[in-house]
Amino acid sequence: MTGDHHVYVLECADGSLYTGYTTDVERRVAEHDAGEGAKYTRGRTPVELVHVESFDSRSAAMQREHAIKGLSRAAKERLVAGD
């Protein structure tokens, strides 16, 4: 992955999608899986990493995170599928 700032999408055990920001994807996914991540994912483990985008700046990553969170479920599914 290029860039130090990452936006990721997780698929939770209940089939829902969670979008977040981190500088260390592996550590953050492990935190979510251990129930130590965001409140949203705590009752929805295990989680699976289904999409990652990397950026050179925190601001660019945060803007992309905000944009992804605003997408419809169908649009998020297309993003995860790579369409």
Helices and strands as residue ranges (DSSP letters): E 5-11, E 17-22, H 25-33, H 39-42, E 48-55, H 58-69, H 73-81
